Amino acid sequence: MSINIALSIGAGLNTIVALLHIGCIYFGASWYRLMGAGEQMATLAERGSSQPTVITSFIVVVFIIWTAYALSGAGLIFNYHY
């Protein structure tokens, strides 16, 4: 079995980015500012709006899908042999 190192690294980086976005949801406005989401997003988070959480959750899901796709391409998961 051959493992694609580049895709494995890509999967790891996608995982890190997903975790950073989860940090934004958990820690709130200060993390949105730190990560460059913009003042409007940070202000909405400070006001208790659900919009930043919904948007950021969608981004997290996308990065998790990309992680799974990269791990599959690397031969680490969903490696079916017919």
Summary of the structure (lengths in Angstrom):
residues: 82
radius of gyration: 16.0
end to end distance: 14.4
largest distance: 53.6
contacts: 213
relative contact order: 0.21
helix: 73%
strand: 0%
